[in-house]
Amino acid sequence: MDVASFSDLPTLAQRVREDLDKKKFVLLHAYNGVGKTRLSGAFRDLGRAVNADGETTRRDTLYFNAYTEDLFSWDNDLTYEKKRVLQLNSDSKFFAGLRDLEMEVKIGKLLERYADFNFYIDYDRREPSDSPDEPGDPLPPAVTFFRDREENGDPIPIKVSRGEENIFIWCFFLAIVQLVLDGAEAYRWVKFVYIDDPISSLDEHNAIVVANHLIQLYREAEKVEVGTVISTHHNLFFNVLHYELKNYFKGKASQYVLGRERLTNRYDLRQQLGDTPAFHHVAALVELDKVARGQAIQTHHFNMLRAVLEKTALFHGYTHFGACIKKDPGDADGVLHQRFVDLLSHGKYSLYEPVEMGDETKRFFRKIVRDFLDRYPYNKALFPADPIADADPAQ
């Protein structure tokens, strides 16, 4: 298996660009904390020129990452609390030519697959004015969300949840990708599309839906002239994309697993030929160990933990992952811990919005991870020497 090492992210980003000179897609797997989002920034910067005034004069990458959400901000109408809207940063090229391109229609067709709310974009917003002859100062365009209407037909504005907002922003991005693939004049500057973890904490169903939906956009394009990078920490999402690209863009995709050496801070790019990143269960366990040492433990981490337990059980020939938790059939604590994993890895939690655990559940999570690492000692170089503590949020 080919492995290339890089001293910094710009050098690594240049290698990814060189791949896209020969391929149409680069599929990249890396766990959180390795540097996926920072790599997307380094990739973008290689195609950007900035003048002495700090203005961007040239760019070539349309990207979706954690910073894309920063282009949207809520105006919560604190004075009247009647109309809360999601403002668009009109200074960004991300929103070029929205009105002329009928974005509402394009976004709406994509959004209906995921959500049950409606929206419209107001391009002519202004500050309130005391005089009808003197309109107020212009305001940025904004999105109004609604589900119901007044008797006169006017929409009743609502503020959508954080998860629904993320879905809307994702569909907004997909609509722009459609325009890029269609050759819209406003997005002629796009040579590359870079997508980093489109929606975090997907359950299995939605990992499949989002991956399939994304590749479907490219399949429907008459000609794919842009290079696209998709990076993710989600194993199933990677798996589905692998087969979608293999089936519809055979020979046009490169696949890698990205790692970072903690001592030297070098980046390793390992070619991944199969449908599942090699040793991803070990990488997942490293991530779980890191999570267990902090306070940001969320319910979806039980899904990761269950996957590690099931792979360990399979390796040892056990019929159930509970054998990796319980010391013996009569181990009361082990039975309870198995029940926690069972329930919290199959609970009906929000599809797109991670749920933070209560303090007591966090303590159980830490105990399960700690006992597992004590019982099945992996390479100690991957884990801190100090034991996982039952951290008290009040301390």
PAZAPA-940396 format. One record per residue (C-alpha): residue number from 0; x, y, z. Coordinates in Angstrom, 1 decimal, m for minus. Example, Ala and Ser with C-alpha at 12.3 -4.5 7.8 and 13.67 -1.06 7.14 Angstrom:
2
0:12.3:m4.5:7.8
1:13.7:m1.1:7.1
//
This chain:
395
0:0.0:0.0:0.0
1:1.5:3.3:m1.1
2:2.2:5.9:1.6
3:3.5:9.5:1.0
4:4.6:11.8:3.8
5:4.3:15.6:3.9
6:5.9:18.1:6.2
7:2.9:20.6:6.1
8:m0.6:21.1:4.8
9:0.2:23.3:1.8
10:2.5:20.6:0.4
11:m0.1:18.0:1.0
12:m2.8:20.2:m0.6
13:m0.6:20.6:m3.7
14:m0.3:16.8:m4.0
15:m4.1:16.6:m3.9
16:m4.4:19.2:m6.7
17:m1.9:17.2:m8.8
18:m4.1:14.1:m8.3
19:m7.1:16.1:m9.7
20:m5.1:16.9:m12.9
21:m5.4:13.1:m13.6
22:m8.6:12.2:m11.8
23:m12.0:13.8:m11.3
24:m12.4:12.9:m7.7
25:m10.3:12.5:m4.5
26:m12.0:10.6:m1.7
27:m10.2:11.2:1.6
28:m10.8:9.6:5.0
29:m9.5:11.1:8.3
30:m10.7:11.2:11.8
31:m11.5:14.5:13.6
32:m8.4:16.3:14.8
33:m6.1:15.1:12.0
34:m6.6:18.2:9.9
35:m9.3:17.7:7.3
36:m10.8:21.2:7.7
37:m7.4:22.9:7.7
38:m6.4:20.9:4.6
39:m9.5:22.3:2.8
40:m8.3:25.8:3.7
41:m4.8:25.1:2.5
42:m6.2:23.7:m0.7
43:m8.3:26.8:m1.2
44:m5.4:29.2:m0.5
45:m3.2:27.6:m3.2
46:m5.7:28.9:m5.8
47:m6.3:32.3:m4.3
48:m4.5:35.6:m4.9
49:m4.9:38.6:m2.6
50:m3.9:42.2:m3.4
51:m2.2:44.7:m1.1
52:m5.6:45.8:0.3
53:m6.4:42.3:1.4
54:m9.0:41.8:m1.4
55:m9.2:38.5:m3.2
56:m8.5:39.0:m6.9
57:m8.4:35.4:m8.0
58:m9.9:32.1:m6.7
59:m10.6:28.7:m8.1
60:m12.2:26.6:m5.3
61:m15.8:26.4:m4.1
62:m15.6:24.7:m0.7
63:m17.9:23.4:1.9
64:m16.5:23.0:5.4
65:m17.1:24.2:9.0
66:m16.6:27.8:7.9
67:m19.3:27.7:5.3
68:m21.9:28.1:8.1
69:m20.2:31.4:9.0
70:m21.6:32.9:5.7
71:m25.1:32.6:7.3
72:m26.1:34.5:10.5
73:m29.3:34.9:12.3
74:m31.1:38.3:12.7
75:m33.4:37.5:15.6
76:m35.4:40.7:15.5
77:m34.7:41.5:19.1
78:m36.8:44.6:19.0
79:m40.1:43.1:17.9
80:m39.4:39.3:18.0
81:m41.7:38.7:15.1
82:m39.6:37.9:12.1
83:m36.3:36.0:12.6
84:m34.4:35.6:9.4
85:m31.1:33.9:8.3
86:m28.9:36.6:6.7
87:m26.5:35.9:3.8
88:m23.1:37.4:3.6
89:m23.5:39.3:0.4
90:m19.8:40.1:0.1
91:m19.0:36.4:m0.5
92:m18.6:35.0:m4.1
93:m20.5:32.0:m2.7
94:m23.7:34.0:m3.2
95:m23.0:35.4:m6.7
96:m26.0:36.1:m8.9
97:m28.6:34.4:m6.6
98:m31.7:36.3:m7.8
99:m31.0:35.9:m11.5
100:m30.3:32.2:m11.1
101:m33.7:31.4:m9.3
102:m32.0:29.8:m6.4
103:m35.2:29.3:m4.4
104:m36.5:26.8:m7.0
105:m33.2:24.9:m7.1
106:m32.7:24.8:m3.4
107:m36.4:23.8:m2.8
108:m36.1:20.7:m5.1
109:m33.1:19.5:m3.1
110:m34.5:20.4:0.3
111:m37.7:18.5:m0.1
112:m35.8:15.3:0.2
113:m34.7:16.1:3.7
114:m37.1:18.6:5.4
115:m40.7:19.6:5.8
116:m40.3:23.4:6.0
117:m40.5:26.0:3.3
118:m38.5:29.2:2.7
119:m38.1:32.3:0.6
120:m35.2:34.7:0.0
121:m35.8:38.5:0.4
122:m33.3:40.3:m1.8
123:m34.6:43.8:m1.1
124:m34.5:44.2:2.7
125:m34.1:47.6:4.2
126:m33.8:49.2:7.6
127:m37.2:50.4:9.0
128:m37.9:54.1:8.0
129:m40.2:56.7:9.5
130:m40.9:58.2:6.1
131:m42.5:56.3:3.2
132:m40.6:58.7:0.8
133:m37.2:57.8:2.3
134:m36.6:54.1:2.4
135:m34.1:52.8:5.0
136:m30.6:51.7:4.3
137:m30.2:48.4:2.4
138:m29.8:45.2:4.4
139:m28.2:41.9:3.4
140:m30.4:39.4:1.6
141:m32.0:37.0:4.1
142:m33.9:33.7:4.2
143:m37.3:33.4:5.9
144:m38.4:30.0:7.0
145:m42.0:28.9:7.5
146:m44.3:25.9:7.7
147:m47.8:27.5:7.9
148:m49.5:30.6:6.4
149:m51.9:33.2:7.7
150:m55.5:33.2:6.5
151:m54.5:35.9:3.9
152:m51.7:33.6:2.6
153:m48.7:35.3:4.2
154:m46.1:32.9:5.6
155:m45.8:32.6:9.4
156:m42.0:33.1:10.0
157:m40.2:30.5:12.2
158:m36.7:29.9:13.4
159:m35.6:26.4:12.4
160:m33.5:24.2:14.6
161:m29.7:24.1:14.3
162:m30.0:20.7:12.6
163:m32.5:22.0:10.1
164:m30.4:25.0:9.4
165:m27.4:22.7:8.6
166:m29.6:20.8:6.2
167:m30.7:24.0:4.5
168:m27.1:25.2:4.1
169:m26.1:21.8:2.7
170:m28.9:22.0:0.1
171:m27.9:25.6:m0.7
172:m24.4:24.4:m1.4
173:m25.7:21.5:m3.6
174:m27.7:24.0:m5.6
175:m24.5:26.0:m6.3
176:m22.7:22.8:m7.3
177:m25.5:22.2:m9.8
178:m24.9:25.6:m11.2
179:m21.1:24.9:m11.4
180:m21.7:21.6:m13.3
181:m24.2:23.4:m15.6
182:m21.6:26.0:m16.5
183:m23.4:29.0:m15.0
184:m21.6:32.2:m15.9
185:m21.6:33.4:m12.2
186:m19.5:30.3:m11.2
187:m17.1:30.1:m14.2
188:m14.3:30.8:m11.8
189:m14.7:27.4:m10.1
190:m12.1:24.8:m11.1
191:m12.3:22.7:m7.9
192:m15.0:21.7:m5.4
193:m13.9:20.8:m2.0
194:m16.4:19.1:0.4
195:m15.4:18.4:4.0
196:m17.7:16.4:6.2
197:m21.0:17.7:4.7
198:m23.2:16.9:7.6
199:m21.7:15.6:10.9
200:m23.1:12.6:12.9
201:m25.1:11.0:10.1
202:m27.0:7.9:11.0
203:m26.7:5.0:8.6
204:m29.8:5.8:6.5
205:m28.8:9.4:6.0
206:m25.2:8.7:5.3
207:m26.4:6.6:2.3
208:m28.9:9.2:1.2
209:m26.5:12.2:1.3
210:m23.7:10.2:m0.5
211:m26.0:9.0:m3.2
212:m27.6:12.4:m3.6
213:m24.2:14.1:m4.0
214:m23.0:11.7:m6.7
215:m26.3:11.8:m8.5
216:m25.7:15.5:m9.2
217:m22.5:14.7:m11.0
218:m24.1:11.8:m12.9
219:m26.8:14.1:m14.2
220:m24.3:16.7:m15.5
221:m23.6:16.6:m19.2
222:m19.9:16.9:m18.6
223:m17.9:17.0:m15.3
224:m15.2:19.6:m15.8
225:m14.4:20.4:m12.2
226:m12.2:18.3:m9.9
227:m13.8:17.4:m6.6
228:m12.4:16.5:m3.2
229:m14.6:14.8:m0.6
230:m13.1:14.3:2.9
231:m14.9:12.6:5.8
232:m14.4:10.8:9.1
233:m17.6:8.8:8.6
234:m16.8:5.2:7.6
235:m20.2:4.3:6.1
236:m20.3:7.6:4.2
237:m16.8:6.8:2.8
238:m18.0:3.2:1.9
239:m21.1:4.4:0.0
240:m19.1:7.0:m1.9
241:m16.6:4.4:m2.8
242:m19.2:2.3:m4.6
243:m21.0:5.2:m6.1
244:m17.8:6.5:m7.7
245:m16.8:3.0:m8.7
246:m20.1:2.3:m10.4
247:m20.5:5.6:m12.2
248:m17.0:7.1:m12.5
249:m14.8:4.0:m12.7
250:m11.1:4.9:m12.9
251:m11.7:8.6:m12.2
252:m11.3:8.6:m8.4
253:m8.4:8.3:m6.0
254:m8.9:7.2:m2.4
255:m6.7:7.9:0.6
256:m6.6:7.7:4.3
257:m5.0:10.7:6.0
258:m3.0:10.4:9.2
259:m0.8:12.7:11.3
260:2.2:11.7:13.3
261:1.8:13.5:16.6
262:5.5:13.7:17.5
263:6.8:15.1:14.2
264:3.5:16.7:13.0
265:4.0:15.2:9.5
266:1.1:14.1:7.4
267:0.8:10.6:5.9
268:m1.4:10.0:2.8
269:m2.0:6.3:2.5
270:m3.6:4.9:m0.7
271:m6.9:3.1:0.1
272:m8.0:0.6:m2.6
273:m10.8:m1.0:m0.7
274:m14.3:0.2:0.3
275:m13.4:0.6:4.0
276:m10.4:2.5:5.5
277:m7.9:0.1:6.8
278:m7.6:m0.1:10.6
279:m10.4:2.5:11.0
280:m11.5:0.7:14.2
281:m8.2:1.6:15.8
282:m8.5:5.2:14.6
283:m12.0:5.2:16.0
284:m10.8:3.9:19.4
285:m8.1:6.7:19.5
286:m10.9:9.2:18.9
287:m13.1:7.6:21.6
288:m10.2:7.7:24.1
289:m9.7:11.4:23.3
290:m13.5:12.1:23.7
291:m13.7:10.2:27.0
292:m11.0:12.5:28.4
293:m13.1:15.6:27.8
294:m16.6:16.9:28.4
295:m17.9:17.0:24.8
296:m19.3:13.4:24.9
297:m22.3:13.0:22.7
298:m24.8:10.2:22.1
299:m23.5:9.4:18.6
300:m20.1:8.4:20.2
301:m21.9:5.2:21.5
302:m22.3:4.2:17.8
303:m18.6:4.5:17.3
304:m18.0:2.5:20.5
305:m20.4:m0.2:19.5
306:m18.6:m0.6:16.1
307:m15.2:m1.0:17.8
308:m16.7:m3.6:20.3
309:m18.3:m5.6:17.4
310:m15.1:m5.7:15.4
311:m13.2:m6.9:18.5
312:m15.8:m9.5:19.2
313:m15.6:m10.8:15.6
314:m11.8:m11.0:15.9
315:m12.0:m13.1:19.1
316:m14.8:m15.3:17.8
317:m17.5:m14.1:20.2
318:m21.1:m14.2:19.1
319:m22.0:m10.8:20.7
320:m20.1:m7.6:21.5
321:m21.2:m7.9:25.1
322:m18.5:m10.5:25.7
323:m16.0:m7.6:25.3
324:m17.7:m5.7:28.1
325:m18.7:m8.4:30.7
326:m16.1:m10.3:32.7
327:m18.5:m13.2:33.0
328:m22.2:m13.8:32.4
329:m23.0:m12.8:36.0
330:m21.1:m9.5:35.8
331:m23.8:m7.0:36.9
332:m21.9:m3.9:35.9
333:m21.0:m5.5:32.5
334:m24.7:m6.3:31.9
335:m25.6:m2.7:32.7
336:m22.9:m1.3:30.4
337:m23.9:m3.6:27.6
338:m27.5:m2.3:28.0
339:m26.2:1.3:27.8
340:m24.4:0.6:24.5
341:m27.4:m1.3:23.1
342:m29.9:1.6:23.9
343:m27.7:4.6:23.1
344:m26.4:3.2:19.8
345:m29.9:2.6:18.5
346:m31.8:5.4:20.2
347:m34.0:7.8:18.1
348:m31.8:10.8:18.3
349:m31.7:13.8:15.9
350:m30.3:12.7:12.5
351:m28.2:15.8:12.1
352:m27.8:17.3:15.6
353:m25.6:15.5:18.1
354:m27.1:15.2:21.6
355:m24.8:15.8:24.5
356:m25.0:13.2:27.3
357:m25.9:13.9:30.9
358:m23.2:13.7:33.5
359:m24.1:10.2:34.8
360:m24.2:8.8:31.2
361:m20.8:10.4:30.6
362:m19.4:8.5:33.6
363:m20.7:5.2:32.2
364:m19.2:6.0:28.8
365:m15.8:6.7:30.4
366:m16.0:3.5:32.4
367:m16.8:1.4:29.4
368:m13.9:2.9:27.3
369:m11.5:2.6:30.2
370:m12.3:m1.0:31.0
371:m12.1:m2.0:27.4
372:m8.6:m0.5:27.0
373:m7.5:m2.2:30.2
374:m8.9:m5.6:29.0
375:m7.7:m5.3:25.3
376:m4.3:m3.4:25.4
377:m3.7:m1.8:22.0
378:m0.4:m0.1:21.0
379:0.3:2.2:23.9
380:1.9:4.7:21.7
381:m1.5:5.6:20.4
382:m2.9:6.5:23.8
383:m1.9:8.8:26.6
384:m0.2:7.1:29.5
385:m2.5:8.6:32.1
386:m5.7:6.8:32.8
387:m9.1:8.2:31.8
388:m10.5:10.0:34.8
389:m14.1:10.3:35.8
390:m14.0:14.0:35.1
391:m16.4:16.2:37.1
392:m17.8:19.1:35.1
393:m17.7:21.2:38.3
394:m14.0:20.7:38.8
//
